[in-house]
Structures are given as structure tokens and as C-alpha cells.
Amino acid sequence: MGAIADKSRTLGQLEREQEHYWLSEFFRQRSDTPWTALVMGWFREENRLAAVLLEDLGWETITRVDADVKPGDRLQLMLIESGKGAAGPPRFSVTAHFPLSDEEEEGEEEEGEGSE
């Protein structure tokens, strides 16, 4: 059983490395592109790390956000490091923050009430 667990762990690591490599390559080729992201929530609020979704790509990642954000806010991100091969995922900086307006929040609450 130990050999199977080791091979499974190795396979998982190779999958992550492959994903990081291709993501790094993709973003490296588009380094001047601003990306719009939806704030999903805090990953580690004490470290100012938020989970964000790059909607155009359907890719969720973690990025440092110094602004006070909440789920539903939108951010504009710029690539600061594409990652180095399989070393890790791309890193972004926040260049703009678009808070969810009160009207949008109320509309979402009303939609949620009707779907129960």
C-alpha cells in the first residue's frame, strides 16, 4: 500500500507542476493584460490573502489584497510574476478595486430569497 500512496503523491505533484508550468507560460505571453477578478472570499484574512476568480479564464487563485474587500467585489489585476516553470503559480497585484454596490447586493439577496 505504501508504494501506491507514494506513486499517487508523485502523480499529484507532477500534475500541479504541469498546471503551474502552462499557467506561467500563458500569463508570461500576456504580461501586459489587465485581468478582471471576482472576490470569492478571504483565504487568510490576517495575511490579506483573498481567493479570486479570473472569470474570463474560469481559474481561481489566491492573491494579496490590501484593500478592504468582500465577496462579490471586483478587482483589476496585473501580472507581477509569471512563476518560474513548475515553481509556483503566477502572482498578481491589484491595480483597481470595484466594490459591489448596495443596489447589486440587494438584487442578489432578492434573487436568493426567491430560489429557496
Backbone atoms as SQL, in Angstrom:
CREATE TABLE atoms (id INTEGER PRIMARY KEY, chain TEXT, resi INTEGER, resn TEXT, atom TEXT, x REAL, y REAL, z REAL);
INSERT INTO atoms VALUES
  (1, 'A', 1, 'MET', 'N', 0.823, -1.199, 0.000),
  (2, 'A', 1, 'MET', 'CA', 0.000, 0.000, 0.000),
  (3, 'A', 1, 'MET', 'C', 0.864, 1.257, 0.000),
  (4, 'A', 2, 'GLY', 'N', 2.029, 1.212, 0.656),
  (5, 'A', 2, 'GLY', 'CA', 2.907, 2.375, 0.714),
  (6, 'A', 2, 'GLY', 'C', 3.389, 2.788, -0.655),
  (7, 'A', 3, 'ALA', 'N', 3.658, 1.807, -1.525),
  (8, 'A', 3, 'ALA', 'CA', 4.128, 2.107, -2.873),
  (9, 'A', 3, 'ALA', 'C', 3.043, 2.817, -3.679),
  (10, 'A', 4, 'ILE', 'N', 1.795, 2.405, -3.498),
  (11, 'A', 4, 'ILE', 'CA', 0.684, 3.045, -4.214),
  (12, 'A', 4, 'ILE', 'C', 0.510, 4.486, -3.745),
  (13, 'A', 5, 'ALA', 'N', 0.602, 4.694, -2.435),
  (14, 'A', 5, 'ALA', 'CA', 0.475, 6.048, -1.889),
  (15, 'A', 5, 'ALA', 'C', 1.600, 6.944, -2.402),
  (16, 'A', 6, 'ASP', 'N', 2.816, 6.406, -2.463),
  (17, 'A', 6, 'ASP', 'CA', 3.954, 7.182, -2.968),
  (18, 'A', 6, 'ASP', 'C', 3.754, 7.559, -4.436),
  (19, 'A', 7, 'LYS', 'N', 3.293, 6.599, -5.230),
  (20, 'A', 7, 'LYS', 'CA', 3.072, 6.880, -6.657),
  (21, 'A', 7, 'LYS', 'C', 1.943, 7.891, -6.840),
  (22, 'A', 8, 'SER', 'N', 0.913, 7.784, -6.012),
  (23, 'A', 8, 'SER', 'CA', -0.204, 8.720, -6.082),
  (24, 'A', 8, 'SER', 'C', 0.257, 10.125, -5.711),
  (25, 'A', 9, 'ARG', 'N', 1.061, 10.238, -4.691),
  (26, 'A', 9, 'ARG', 'CA', 1.595, 11.544, -4.258),
  (27, 'A', 9, 'ARG', 'C', 2.472, 12.140, -5.364),
  (28, 'A', 10, 'THR', 'N', 3.310, 11.295, -5.967),
  (29, 'A', 10, 'THR', 'CA', 4.180, 11.752, -7.047),
  (30, 'A', 10, 'THR', 'C', 3.354, 12.227, -8.239),
  (31, 'A', 11, 'LEU', 'N', 2.310, 11.487, -8.574),
  (32, 'A', 11, 'LEU', 'CA', 1.443, 11.864, -9.680),
  (33, 'A', 11, 'LEU', 'C', 0.767, 13.206, -9.406),
  (34, 'A', 12, 'GLY', 'N', 0.270, 13.401, -8.182),
  (35, 'A', 12, 'GLY', 'CA', -0.346, 14.677, -7.809),
  (36, 'A', 12, 'GLY', 'C', 0.629, 15.832, -7.933),
  (37, 'A', 13, 'GLN', 'N', 1.860, 15.613, -7.507),
  (38, 'A', 13, 'GLN', 'CA', 2.887, 16.655, -7.599),
  (39, 'A', 13, 'GLN', 'C', 3.180, 16.985, -9.063),
  (40, 'A', 14, 'LEU', 'N', 3.285, 15.961, -9.903),
  (41, 'A', 14, 'LEU', 'CA', 3.540, 16.186, -11.328),
  (42, 'A', 14, 'LEU', 'C', 2.388, 16.953, -11.987),
  (43, 'A', 15, 'GLU', 'N', 1.159, 16.645, -11.601),
  (44, 'A', 15, 'GLU', 'CA', 0.009, 17.370, -12.141),
  (45, 'A', 15, 'GLU', 'C', 0.066, 18.843, -11.769),
  (46, 'A', 16, 'ARG', 'N', 0.390, 19.143, -10.496),
  (47, 'A', 16, 'ARG', 'CA', 0.494, 20.540, -10.053),
  (48, 'A', 16, 'ARG', 'C', 1.618, 21.264, -10.794),
  (49, 'A', 17, 'GLU', 'N', 2.748, 20.592, -10.955),
  (50, 'A', 17, 'GLU', 'CA', 3.872, 21.202, -11.665),
  (51, 'A', 17, 'GLU', 'C', 3.510, 21.496, -13.115),
  (52, 'A', 18, 'GLN', 'N', 2.793, 20.568, -13.755),
  (53, 'A', 18, 'GLN', 'CA', 2.377, 20.773, -15.143),
  (54, 'A', 18, 'GLN', 'C', 1.416, 21.952, -15.244),
  (55, 'A', 19, 'GLU', 'N', 0.446, 22.024, -14.341),
  (56, 'A', 19, 'GLU', 'CA', -0.501, 23.143, -14.344),
  (57, 'A', 19, 'GLU', 'C', 0.229, 24.462, -14.134),
  (58, 'A', 20, 'HIS', 'N', 1.151, 24.515, -13.168),
  (59, 'A', 20, 'HIS', 'CA', 1.902, 25.746, -12.915),
  (60, 'A', 20, 'HIS', 'C', 2.725, 26.144, -14.133),
  (61, 'A', 21, 'TYR', 'N', 3.330, 25.172, -14.785),
  (62, 'A', 21, 'TYR', 'CA', 4.148, 25.476, -15.960),
  (63, 'A', 21, 'TYR', 'C', 3.306, 26.134, -17.049),
  (64, 'A', 22, 'TRP', 'N', 2.166, 25.520, -17.397),
  (65, 'A', 22, 'TRP', 'CA', 1.359, 26.041, -18.502),
  (66, 'A', 22, 'TRP', 'C', 0.675, 27.352, -18.135),
  (67, 'A', 23, 'LEU', 'N', 0.260, 27.513, -16.885),
  (68, 'A', 23, 'LEU', 'CA', -0.291, 28.797, -16.457),
  (69, 'A', 23, 'LEU', 'C', 0.774, 29.888, -16.555),
  (70, 'A', 24, 'SER', 'N', 1.974, 29.576, -16.095),
  (71, 'A', 24, 'SER', 'CA', 3.075, 30.549, -16.170),
  (72, 'A', 24, 'SER', 'C', 3.345, 30.948, -17.607),
  (73, 'A', 25, 'GLU', 'N', 3.362, 29.986, -18.499),
  (74, 'A', 25, 'GLU', 'CA', 3.597, 30.255, -19.917),
  (75, 'A', 25, 'GLU', 'C', 2.476, 31.121, -20.495),
  (76, 'A', 26, 'PHE', 'N', 1.234, 30.788, -20.182),
  (77, 'A', 26, 'PHE', 'CA', 0.075, 31.546, -20.657),
  (78, 'A', 26, 'PHE', 'C', 0.163, 33.000, -20.217),
  (79, 'A', 27, 'PHE', 'N', 0.397, 33.223, -18.927),
  (80, 'A', 27, 'PHE', 'CA', 0.438, 34.593, -18.410),
  (81, 'A', 27, 'PHE', 'C', 1.690, 35.333, -18.858),
  (82, 'A', 28, 'ARG', 'N', 2.799, 34.645, -19.020),
  (83, 'A', 28, 'ARG', 'CA', 4.029, 35.286, -19.494),
  (84, 'A', 28, 'ARG', 'C', 3.796, 35.891, -20.878),
  (85, 'A', 29, 'GLN', 'N', 3.043, 35.183, -21.722),
  (86, 'A', 29, 'GLN', 'CA', 2.767, 35.669, -23.074),
  (87, 'A', 29, 'GLN', 'C', 1.761, 36.815, -23.077),
  (88, 'A', 30, 'ARG', 'N', 1.094, 37.035, -21.949),
  (89, 'A', 30, 'ARG', 'CA', 0.083, 38.094, -21.839),
  (90, 'A', 30, 'ARG', 'C', 0.400, 39.012, -20.651),
  (91, 'A', 31, 'SER', 'N', 1.655, 39.316, -20.469),
  (92, 'A', 31, 'SER', 'CA', 2.094, 40.017, -19.256),
  (93, 'A', 31, 'SER', 'C', 1.548, 41.445, -19.138),
  (94, 'A', 32, 'ASP', 'N', 1.134, 42.061, -20.238),
  (95, 'A', 32, 'ASP', 'CA', 0.615, 43.431, -20.184),
  (96, 'A', 32, 'ASP', 'C', -0.916, 43.477, -20.122),
  (97, 'A', 33, 'THR', 'N', -1.548, 42.337, -19.993),
  (98, 'A', 33, 'THR', 'CA', -3.010, 42.268, -19.994),
  (99, 'A', 33, 'THR', 'C', -3.562, 42.477, -18.593),
  (100, 'A', 34, 'PRO', 'N', -4.491, 43.428, -18.418),
  (101, 'A', 34, 'PRO', 'CA', -5.167, 43.534, -17.119),
  (102, 'A', 34, 'PRO', 'C', -6.243, 42.447, -17.039),
  (103, 'A', 35, 'TRP', 'N', -6.389, 41.855, -15.859),
  (104, 'A', 35, 'TRP', 'CA', -7.351, 40.773, -15.658),
  (105, 'A', 35, 'TRP', 'C', -8.396, 41.209, -14.643),
  (106, 'A', 36, 'THR', 'N', -9.657, 40.939, -14.953),
  (107, 'A', 36, 'THR', 'CA', -10.740, 41.234, -14.027),
  (108, 'A', 36, 'THR', 'C', -10.987, 39.990, -13.189),
  (109, 'A', 37, 'ALA', 'N', -11.076, 40.196, -11.873),
  (110, 'A', 37, 'ALA', 'CA', -11.266, 39.074, -10.956),
  (111, 'A', 37, 'ALA', 'C', -12.429, 39.356, -10.017),
  (112, 'A', 38, 'LEU', 'N', -13.137, 38.319, -9.667),
  (113, 'A', 38, 'LEU', 'CA', -14.238, 38.377, -8.717),
  (114, 'A', 38, 'LEU', 'C', -13.729, 37.862, -7.377),
  (115, 'A', 39, 'VAL', 'N', -13.933, 38.636, -6.314),
  (116, 'A', 39, 'VAL', 'CA', -13.504, 38.204, -4.983),
  (117, 'A', 39, 'VAL', 'C', -14.461, 37.119, -4.503),
  (118, 'A', 40, 'MET', 'N', -13.911, 35.945, -4.222),
  (119, 'A', 40, 'MET', 'CA', -14.720, 34.826, -3.735),
  (120, 'A', 40, 'MET', 'C', -14.827, 34.854, -2.210),
  (121, 'A', 41, 'GLY', 'N', -13.789, 35.336, -1.558),
  (122, 'A', 41, 'GLY', 'CA', -13.755, 35.396, -0.099),
  (123, 'A', 41, 'GLY', 'C', -12.315, 35.417, 0.376),
  (124, 'A', 42, 'TRP', 'N', -12.150, 35.482, 1.663),
  (125, 'A', 42, 'TRP', 'CA', -10.809, 35.508, 2.242),
  (126, 'A', 42, 'TRP', 'C', -10.270, 34.091, 2.376),
  (127, 'A', 43, 'PHE', 'N', -9.029, 33.918, 1.990),
  (128, 'A', 43, 'PHE', 'CA', -8.320, 32.664, 2.197),
  (129, 'A', 43, 'PHE', 'C', -7.654, 32.706, 3.563),
  (130, 'A', 44, 'ARG', 'N', -6.881, 33.765, 3.797),
  (131, 'A', 44, 'ARG', 'CA', -6.287, 34.058, 5.113),
  (132, 'A', 44, 'ARG', 'C', -6.357, 35.570, 5.297),
  (133, 'A', 45, 'GLU', 'N', -7.436, 36.007, 5.921),
  (134, 'A', 45, 'GLU', 'CA', -7.656, 37.448, 6.053),
  (135, 'A', 45, 'GLU', 'C', -6.538, 38.123, 6.839),
  (136, 'A', 46, 'GLU', 'N', -6.003, 37.444, 7.866),
  (137, 'A', 46, 'GLU', 'CA', -4.928, 38.049, 8.671),
  (138, 'A', 46, 'GLU', 'C', -3.678, 38.320, 7.832),
  (139, 'A', 47, 'ASN', 'N', -3.496, 37.584, 6.728),
  (140, 'A', 47, 'ASN', 'CA', -2.362, 37.797, 5.825),
  (141, 'A', 47, 'ASN', 'C', -2.766, 38.574, 4.572),
  (142, 'A', 48, 'ARG', 'N', -4.054, 39.002, 4.529),
  (143, 'A', 48, 'ARG', 'CA', -4.610, 39.760, 3.398),
  (144, 'A', 48, 'ARG', 'C', -4.580, 38.942, 2.106),
  (145, 'A', 49, 'LEU', 'N', -4.799, 37.631, 2.210),
  (146, 'A', 49, 'LEU', 'CA', -4.836, 36.759, 1.047),
  (147, 'A', 49, 'LEU', 'C', -6.286, 36.404, 0.734),
  (148, 'A', 50, 'ALA', 'N', -6.706, 36.754, -0.479),
  (149, 'A', 50, 'ALA', 'CA', -8.092, 36.514, -0.886),
  (150, 'A', 50, 'ALA', 'C', -8.139, 35.510, -2.034),
  (151, 'A', 51, 'ALA', 'N', -9.192, 34.713, -2.033),
  (152, 'A', 51, 'ALA', 'CA', -9.466, 33.820, -3.160),
  (153, 'A', 51, 'ALA', 'C', -10.201, 34.635, -4.210),
  (154, 'A', 52, 'VAL', 'N', -9.678, 34.631, -5.424),
  (155, 'A', 52, 'VAL', 'CA', -10.292, 35.393, -6.510),
  (156, 'A', 52, 'VAL', 'C', -10.486, 34.488, -7.727),
  (157, 'A', 53, 'LEU', 'N', -11.492, 34.810, -8.515),
  (158, 'A', 53, 'LEU', 'CA', -11.794, 34.059, -9.726),
  (159, 'A', 53, 'LEU', 'C', -11.554, 34.950, -10.925),
  (160, 'A', 54, 'LEU', 'N', -10.637, 34.553, -11.795),
  (161, 'A', 54, 'LEU', 'CA', -10.450, 35.248, -13.061),
  (162, 'A', 54, 'LEU', 'C', -11.529, 34.703, -13.986),
  (163, 'A', 55, 'GLU', 'N', -12.611, 35.454, -14.088),
  (164, 'A', 55, 'GLU', 'CA', -13.816, 34.960, -14.753),
  (165, 'A', 55, 'GLU', 'C', -13.590, 34.621, -16.225),
  (166, 'A', 56, 'ASP', 'N', -12.773, 35.399, -16.923),
  (167, 'A', 56, 'ASP', 'CA', -12.520, 35.127, -18.344),
  (168, 'A', 56, 'ASP', 'C', -11.894, 33.756, -18.550),
  (169, 'A', 57, 'LEU', 'N', -11.186, 33.280, -17.539),
  (170, 'A', 57, 'LEU', 'CA', -10.473, 32.003, -17.646),
  (171, 'A', 57, 'LEU', 'C', -11.126, 30.886, -16.849),
  (172, 'A', 58, 'GLY', 'N', -12.001, 31.254, -15.907),
  (173, 'A', 58, 'GLY', 'CA', -12.583, 30.244, -15.032),
  (174, 'A', 58, 'GLY', 'C', -11.547, 29.654, -14.096),
  (175, 'A', 59, 'TRP', 'N', -10.562, 30.475, -13.709),
  (176, 'A', 59, 'TRP', 'CA', -9.454, 29.996, -12.876),
  (177, 'A', 59, 'TRP', 'C', -9.460, 30.728, -11.541),
  (178, 'A', 60, 'GLU', 'N', -9.451, 29.974, -10.467),
  (179, 'A', 60, 'GLU', 'CA', -9.425, 30.545, -9.126),
  (180, 'A', 60, 'GLU', 'C', -8.001, 30.494, -8.590),
  (181, 'A', 61, 'THR', 'N', -7.603, 31.596, -7.957),
  (182, 'A', 61, 'THR', 'CA', -6.262, 31.667, -7.381),
  (183, 'A', 61, 'THR', 'C', -6.311, 32.502, -6.111),
  (184, 'A', 62, 'ILE', 'N', -5.203, 32.574, -5.445),
  (185, 'A', 62, 'ILE', 'CA', -5.059, 33.358, -4.219),
  (186, 'A', 62, 'ILE', 'C', -4.159, 34.547, -4.541),
  (187, 'A', 63, 'THR', 'N', -4.572, 35.735, -4.110),
  (188, 'A', 63, 'THR', 'CA', -3.733, 36.916, -4.324),
  (189, 'A', 63, 'THR', 'C', -3.789, 37.824, -3.108),
  (190, 'A', 64, 'ARG', 'N', -2.734, 38.589, -2.924),
  (191, 'A', 64, 'ARG', 'CA', -2.672, 39.531, -1.808),
  (192, 'A', 64, 'ARG', 'C', -3.504, 40.756, -2.153),
  (193, 'A', 65, 'VAL', 'N', -4.390, 41.148, -1.219),
  (194, 'A', 65, 'VAL', 'CA', -5.267, 42.296, -1.418),
  (195, 'A', 65, 'VAL', 'C', -5.188, 43.172, -0.176),
  (196, 'A', 66, 'ASP', 'N', -4.639, 44.378, -0.335),
  (197, 'A', 66, 'ASP', 'CA', -4.506, 45.280, 0.810),
  (198, 'A', 66, 'ASP', 'C', -5.765, 46.103, 1.067),
  (199, 'A', 67, 'ALA', 'N', -6.648, 46.197, 0.084),
  (200, 'A', 67, 'ALA', 'CA', -7.902, 46.934, 0.253),
  (201, 'A', 67, 'ALA', 'C', -8.887, 46.094, 1.060),
  (202, 'A', 68, 'ASP', 'N', -9.851, 46.773, 1.657),
  (203, 'A', 68, 'ASP', 'CA', -10.927, 46.056, 2.345),
  (204, 'A', 68, 'ASP', 'C', -11.921, 45.592, 1.296),
  (205, 'A', 69, 'VAL', 'N', -11.935, 44.301, 1.046),
  (206, 'A', 69, 'VAL', 'CA', -12.830, 43.731, 0.046),
  (207, 'A', 69, 'VAL', 'C', -13.760, 42.731, 0.702),
  (208, 'A', 70, 'LYS', 'N', -14.835, 42.432, -0.015),
  (209, 'A', 70, 'LYS', 'CA', -15.758, 41.402, 0.451),
  (210, 'A', 70, 'LYS', 'C', -16.189, 40.590, -0.766),
  (211, 'A', 71, 'PRO', 'N', -16.727, 39.403, -0.537),
  (212, 'A', 71, 'PRO', 'CA', -17.163, 38.574, -1.665),
  (213, 'A', 71, 'PRO', 'C', -18.112, 39.341, -2.585),
  (214, 'A', 72, 'GLY', 'N', -17.872, 39.213, -3.875),
  (215, 'A', 72, 'GLY', 'CA', -18.685, 39.909, -4.872),
  (216, 'A', 72, 'GLY', 'C', -17.997, 41.137, -5.444),
  (217, 'A', 73, 'ASP', 'N', -17.019, 41.693, -4.725),
  (218, 'A', 73, 'ASP', 'CA', -16.266, 42.830, -5.255),
  (219, 'A', 73, 'ASP', 'C', -15.466, 42.369, -6.472),
  (220, 'A', 74, 'ARG', 'N', -15.159, 43.315, -7.327),
  (221, 'A', 74, 'ARG', 'CA', -14.330, 43.021, -8.492),
  (222, 'A', 74, 'ARG', 'C', -13.001, 43.757, -8.341),
  (223, 'A', 75, 'LEU', 'N', -11.961, 43.122, -8.856),
  (224, 'A', 75, 'LEU', 'CA', -10.619, 43.687, -8.828),
  (225, 'A', 75, 'LEU', 'C', -10.049, 43.670, -10.235),
  (226, 'A', 76, 'GLN', 'N', -9.163, 44.612, -10.494),
  (227, 'A', 76, 'GLN', 'CA', -8.367, 44.543, -11.713),
  (228, 'A', 76, 'GLN', 'C', -6.976, 44.122, -11.281),
  (229, 'A', 77, 'LEU', 'N', -6.453, 43.089, -11.909),
  (230, 'A', 77, 'LEU', 'CA', -5.153, 42.534, -11.544),
  (231, 'A', 77, 'LEU', 'C', -4.174, 42.668, -12.701),
  (232, 'A', 78, 'MET', 'N', -2.913, 42.860, -12.345),
  (233, 'A', 78, 'MET', 'CA', -1.830, 42.829, -13.331),
  (234, 'A', 78, 'MET', 'C', -0.808, 41.807, -12.854),
  (235, 'A', 79, 'LEU', 'N', -0.252, 41.116, -13.802),
  (236, 'A', 79, 'LEU', 'CA', 0.755, 40.102, -13.509),
  (237, 'A', 79, 'LEU', 'C', 2.020, 40.769, -12.976),
  (238, 'A', 80, 'ILE', 'N', 2.544, 40.262, -11.859),
  (239, 'A', 80, 'ILE', 'CA', 3.828, 40.763, -11.367),
  (240, 'A', 80, 'ILE', 'C', 4.916, 39.700, -11.491),
  (241, 'A', 81, 'GLU', 'N', 4.503, 38.433, -11.535),
  (242, 'A', 81, 'GLU', 'CA', 5.466, 37.346, -11.731),
  (243, 'A', 81, 'GLU', 'C', 4.721, 36.173, -12.346),
  (244, 'A', 82, 'SER', 'N', 5.234, 35.686, -13.459),
  (245, 'A', 82, 'SER', 'CA', 4.529, 34.606, -14.150),
  (246, 'A', 82, 'SER', 'C', 4.815, 33.247, -13.530),
  (247, 'A', 83, 'GLY', 'N', 5.655, 33.206, -12.519),
  (248, 'A', 83, 'GLY', 'CA', 6.058, 31.916, -11.977),
  (249, 'A', 83, 'GLY', 'C', 7.265, 31.459, -12.761),
  (250, 'A', 84, 'LYS', 'N', 7.977, 30.564, -12.221),
  (251, 'A', 84, 'LYS', 'CA', 9.177, 30.080, -12.900),
  (252, 'A', 84, 'LYS', 'C', 8.988, 28.605, -13.199),
  (253, 'A', 85, 'GLY', 'N', 8.465, 28.338, -14.386),
  (254, 'A', 85, 'GLY', 'CA', 8.238, 26.948, -14.768),
  (255, 'A', 85, 'GLY', 'C', 7.249, 26.299, -13.834),
  (256, 'A', 86, 'ALA', 'N', 7.684, 25.233, -13.174),
  (257, 'A', 86, 'ALA', 'CA', 6.800, 24.496, -12.272),
  (258, 'A', 86, 'ALA', 'C', 6.947, 24.966, -10.831),
  (259, 'A', 87, 'ALA', 'N', 7.663, 26.085, -10.619),
  (260, 'A', 87, 'ALA', 'CA', 7.964, 26.528, -9.259),
  (261, 'A', 87, 'ALA', 'C', 6.744, 27.021, -8.497),
  (262, 'A', 88, 'GLY', 'N', 5.768, 27.520, -9.164),
  (263, 'A', 88, 'GLY', 'CA', 4.601, 28.027, -8.457),
  (264, 'A', 88, 'GLY', 'C', 3.677, 28.757, -9.397),
  (265, 'A', 89, 'PRO', 'N', 2.493, 29.096, -8.915),
  (266, 'A', 89, 'PRO', 'CA', 1.514, 29.773, -9.766),
  (267, 'A', 89, 'PRO', 'C', 1.905, 31.229, -10.006),
  (268, 'A', 90, 'PRO', 'N', 1.311, 31.851, -11.023),
  (269, 'A', 90, 'PRO', 'CA', 1.565, 33.270, -11.283),
  (270, 'A', 90, 'PRO', 'C', 1.101, 34.124, -10.105),
  (271, 'A', 91, 'ARG', 'N', 1.759, 35.293, -9.945),
  (272, 'A', 91, 'ARG', 'CA', 1.388, 36.235, -8.879),
  (273, 'A', 91, 'ARG', 'C', 0.917, 37.532, -9.511),
  (274, 'A', 92, 'PHE', 'N', -0.071, 38.153, -8.849),
  (275, 'A', 92, 'PHE', 'CA', -0.692, 39.364, -9.378),
  (276, 'A', 92, 'PHE', 'C', -0.670, 40.472, -8.331),
  (277, 'A', 93, 'SER', 'N', -0.799, 41.711, -8.819),
  (278, 'A', 93, 'SER', 'CA', -1.019, 42.842, -7.916),
  (279, 'A', 93, 'SER', 'C', -2.361, 43.465, -8.291),
  (280, 'A', 94, 'VAL', 'N', -3.005, 44.054, -7.297),
  (281, 'A', 94, 'VAL', 'CA', -4.296, 44.692, -7.512),
  (282, 'A', 94, 'VAL', 'C', -4.050, 46.110, -8.003),
  (283, 'A', 95, 'THR', 'N', -4.623, 46.453, -9.158),
  (284, 'A', 95, 'THR', 'CA', -4.457, 47.801, -9.697),
  (285, 'A', 95, 'THR', 'C', -5.729, 48.633, -9.568),
  (286, 'A', 96, 'ALA', 'N', -6.861, 47.980, -9.314),
  (287, 'A', 96, 'ALA', 'CA', -8.125, 48.705, -9.118),
  (288, 'A', 96, 'ALA', 'C', -9.079, 47.824, -8.327),
  (289, 'A', 97, 'HIS', 'N', -9.965, 48.479, -7.568),
  (290, 'A', 97, 'HIS', 'CA', -10.963, 47.780, -6.744),
  (291, 'A', 97, 'HIS', 'C', -12.322, 48.367, -7.073),
  (292, 'A', 98, 'PHE', 'N', -13.268, 47.495, -7.421),
  (293, 'A', 98, 'PHE', 'CA', -14.633, 47.910, -7.753),
  (294, 'A', 98, 'PHE', 'C', -15.576, 47.238, -6.757),
  (295, 'A', 99, 'PRO', 'N', -15.894, 47.920, -5.651),
  (296, 'A', 99, 'PRO', 'CA', -16.765, 47.313, -4.636),
  (297, 'A', 99, 'PRO', 'C', -18.139, 46.995, -5.203),
  (298, 'A', 100, 'LEU', 'N', -18.732, 45.951, -4.672),
  (299, 'A', 100, 'LEU', 'CA', -20.105, 45.591, -5.002),
  (300, 'A', 100, 'LEU', 'C', -20.993, 46.707, -4.463),
  (301, 'A', 101, 'SER', 'N', -21.818, 47.304, -5.318),
  (302, 'A', 101, 'SER', 'CA', -22.666, 48.414, -4.866),
  (303, 'A', 101, 'SER', 'C', -23.800, 47.895, -4.000),
  (304, 'A', 102, 'ASP', 'N', -24.382, 48.780, -3.191),
  (305, 'A', 102, 'ASP', 'CA', -25.511, 48.412, -2.329),
  (306, 'A', 102, 'ASP', 'C', -26.682, 47.898, -3.164),
  (307, 'A', 103, 'GLU', 'N', -26.909, 48.503, -4.337),
  (308, 'A', 103, 'GLU', 'CA', -28.008, 48.075, -5.204),
  (309, 'A', 103, 'GLU', 'C', -27.776, 46.657, -5.705),
  (310, 'A', 104, 'GLU', 'N', -26.535, 46.342, -6.077),
  (311, 'A', 104, 'GLU', 'CA', -26.220, 44.997, -6.546),
  (312, 'A', 104, 'GLU', 'C', -26.398, 43.981, -5.427),
  (313, 'A', 105, 'GLU', 'N', -25.980, 44.348, -4.199),
  (314, 'A', 105, 'GLU', 'CA', -26.137, 43.454, -3.055),
  (315, 'A', 105, 'GLU', 'C', -27.602, 43.153, -2.809),
  (316, 'A', 106, 'GLU', 'N', -28.457, 44.190, -2.847),
  (317, 'A', 106, 'GLU', 'CA', -29.888, 43.994, -2.618),
  (318, 'A', 106, 'GLU', 'C', -30.488, 43.101, -3.691),
  (319, 'A', 107, 'GLY', 'N', -30.086, 43.280, -4.945),
  (320, 'A', 107, 'GLY', 'CA', -30.583, 42.453, -6.036),
  (321, 'A', 107, 'GLY', 'C', -30.206, 40.995, -5.863),
  (322, 'A', 108, 'GLU', 'N', -28.999, 40.727, -5.387),
  (323, 'A', 108, 'GLU', 'CA', -28.556, 39.352, -5.156),
  (324, 'A', 108, 'GLU', 'C', -29.320, 38.729, -4.005),
  (325, 'A', 109, 'GLU', 'N', -29.594, 39.509, -2.950),
  (326, 'A', 109, 'GLU', 'CA', -30.351, 38.980, -1.810),
  (327, 'A', 109, 'GLU', 'C', -31.756, 38.604, -2.242),
  (328, 'A', 110, 'GLU', 'N', -32.394, 39.450, -3.075),
  (329, 'A', 110, 'GLU', 'CA', -33.751, 39.165, -3.540),
  (330, 'A', 110, 'GLU', 'C', -33.769, 37.923, -4.416),
  (331, 'A', 111, 'GLU', 'N', -32.750, 37.754, -5.278),
  (332, 'A', 111, 'GLU', 'CA', -32.673, 36.561, -6.124),
  (333, 'A', 111, 'GLU', 'C', -32.533, 35.313, -5.274),
  (334, 'A', 112, 'GLY', 'N', -31.734, 35.383, -4.229),
  (335, 'A', 112, 'GLY', 'CA', -31.507, 34.235, -3.341),
  (336, 'A', 112, 'GLY', 'C', -32.752, 33.848, -2.578),
  (337, 'A', 113, 'GLU', 'N', -33.576, 34.836, -2.207),
  (338, 'A', 113, 'GLU', 'CA', -34.794, 34.549, -1.443),
  (339, 'A', 113, 'GLU', 'C', -35.808, 33.805, -2.294),
  (340, 'A', 114, 'GLY', 'N', -35.913, 34.132, -3.565),
  (341, 'A', 114, 'GLY', 'CA', -36.896, 33.508, -4.435),
  (342, 'A', 114, 'GLY', 'C', -36.528, 32.096, -4.851),
  (343, 'A', 115, 'SER', 'N', -35.258, 31.720, -4.720),
  (344, 'A', 115, 'SER', 'CA', -34.832, 30.409, -5.199),
  (345, 'A', 115, 'SER', 'C', -34.874, 29.338, -4.136),
  (346, 'A', 116, 'GLU', 'N', -35.317, 29.667, -2.930),
  (347, 'A', 116, 'GLU', 'CA', -35.351, 28.666, -1.864),
  (348, 'A', 116, 'GLU', 'C', -36.548, 27.777, -1.935);
